[in-house]
Amino acid sequence: MDENRKLYEIALMAKENAYAPYSGFKVGAAVLTADGIVYTGCNVENFSYGATVCAERTAISKAVSEGRKNIVKIAIASDSGEYTYPCGICRQVISEFMPEGEIIVGKDKEIKVYKASELMPHAFAPDK
């Protein structure tokens, strides 16, 4: 199994921990750091919708909170039967911590890989 497929499979497992009683849309994410460490996350909803946290930001926050800011890949999975792409806020956070990284999304047995800059081409950045 290649690295991208393995990371996607880990994201699928992380999805099972999601707390999504309002939308029913469970999402899991897995990030890979340059030194080979994987951190997972899931979406955590709140009745006050603005307090909801996406799976991608959960995984990235876990990595950063452990001192790992060298994220190279993130895989995103849901049980929607469709490719699940990061929302706009998550794309901005992804561009902060992995501007040259890869985003992996899957559907059934297929996966697609994008550069972060493809999904967020004009992100806010300190050098712009």
C-alpha positions in Angstrom: 0.0 0.0 0.0 1.5 3.4 -1.0 1.9 6.2 1.5 -1.1 8.3 0.2 -3.4 5.3 0.4 -2.2 4.4 3.9 -2.7 8.0 5.1 -6.2 8.0 3.6 -7.1 4.7 5.4 -6.0 6.3 8.7 -8.3 9.3 8.0 -11.2 6.8 7.4 -10.5 5.3 10.8 -10.4 8.8 12.4 -13.8 9.6 11.0 -15.3 7.0 13.3 -14.6 9.3 16.3 -16.4 12.2 14.8 -19.1 13.9 16.8 -21.7 15.0 14.2 -25.2 14.7 15.8 -26.5 17.8 13.9 -25.3 17.3 10.3 -24.7 13.5 10.4 -21.6 14.3 8.2 -18.6 12.5 9.8 -15.2 13.6 8.6 -11.7 12.2 9.5 -8.3 13.6 8.7 -4.8 12.4 9.1 -1.7 14.6 8.7 1.9 13.4 8.0 4.9 15.3 9.2 8.2 15.5 7.5 9.7 13.2 10.2 7.0 10.5 9.6 4.6 11.2 12.5 0.9 10.9 11.8 -1.7 12.9 13.7 -5.4 12.3 13.3 -8.5 14.5 13.8 -12.3 14.3 13.3 -15.0 16.9 13.1 -16.5 18.0 16.5 -19.9 19.7 16.1 -21.6 22.0 18.5 -25.2 23.2 18.8 -23.7 26.7 18.4 -22.5 25.9 14.8 -19.7 28.5 14.9 -18.1 26.5 17.7 -17.8 23.4 15.4 -14.2 22.3 14.6 -13.4 20.5 11.3 -11.4 17.3 11.1 -8.6 19.0 9.2 -8.1 21.8 11.8 -8.2 19.2 14.6 -5.5 17.1 13.1 -3.3 20.1 12.3 -3.8 21.6 15.7 -2.8 18.3 17.4 0.4 18.2 15.3 1.3 21.9 16.0 0.4 21.5 19.7 3.0 18.7 19.9 5.7 20.9 18.3 5.3 19.6 14.7 4.9 22.4 12.2 6.5 20.5 9.3 3.4 19.0 7.9 3.7 17.5 4.4 0.4 15.8 3.7 -3.2 15.7 4.9 -5.8 13.1 4.0 -9.5 13.8 4.3 -12.2 11.1 4.4 -15.9 11.0 5.0 -18.7 8.5 4.5 -20.5 10.7 2.0 -19.5 8.5 -1.0 -18.0 11.6 -2.6 -14.6 13.2 -2.5 -14.5 15.4 0.6 -12.5 18.6 0.1 -11.5 21.0 2.9 -13.7 24.1 3.6 -12.3 27.6 3.1 -11.2 28.1 6.7 -9.4 24.7 6.6 -7.8 25.6 3.3 -6.4 28.8 4.9 -5.1 26.8 7.9 -3.6 24.2 5.5 -1.8 27.0 3.6 -0.3 28.3 6.9 1.2 25.0 7.9 1.8 23.2 4.7 1.8 25.6 1.7 3.7 23.2 -0.5 2.0 20.1 1.0 -0.3 17.6 -0.6 -4.0 17.1 0.1 -5.4 13.6 -0.4 -9.1 13.0 -0.9 -10.8 9.7 -1.6 -14.0 8.1 -2.9 -14.5 4.4 -2.8 -11.1 2.9 -3.9 -9.9 6.0 -5.8 -7.8 8.8 -4.3 -6.9 12.2 -5.8 -3.9 14.2 -4.7 -3.6 18.0 -5.0 -1.0 20.5 -4.0 -2.3 22.8 -1.3 -1.7 25.8 -3.5 -4.1 24.3 -6.1 -7.0 24.4 -3.7 -6.1 27.7 -2.1 -4.2 29.6 -4.8 -4.5 33.1 -3.2 -4.2 32.3 0.5 -3.4 35.0 3.0 0.3 34.7 3.7 2.8 36.8 5.6 4.9 37.3 2.5 2.0 38.8 0.4 
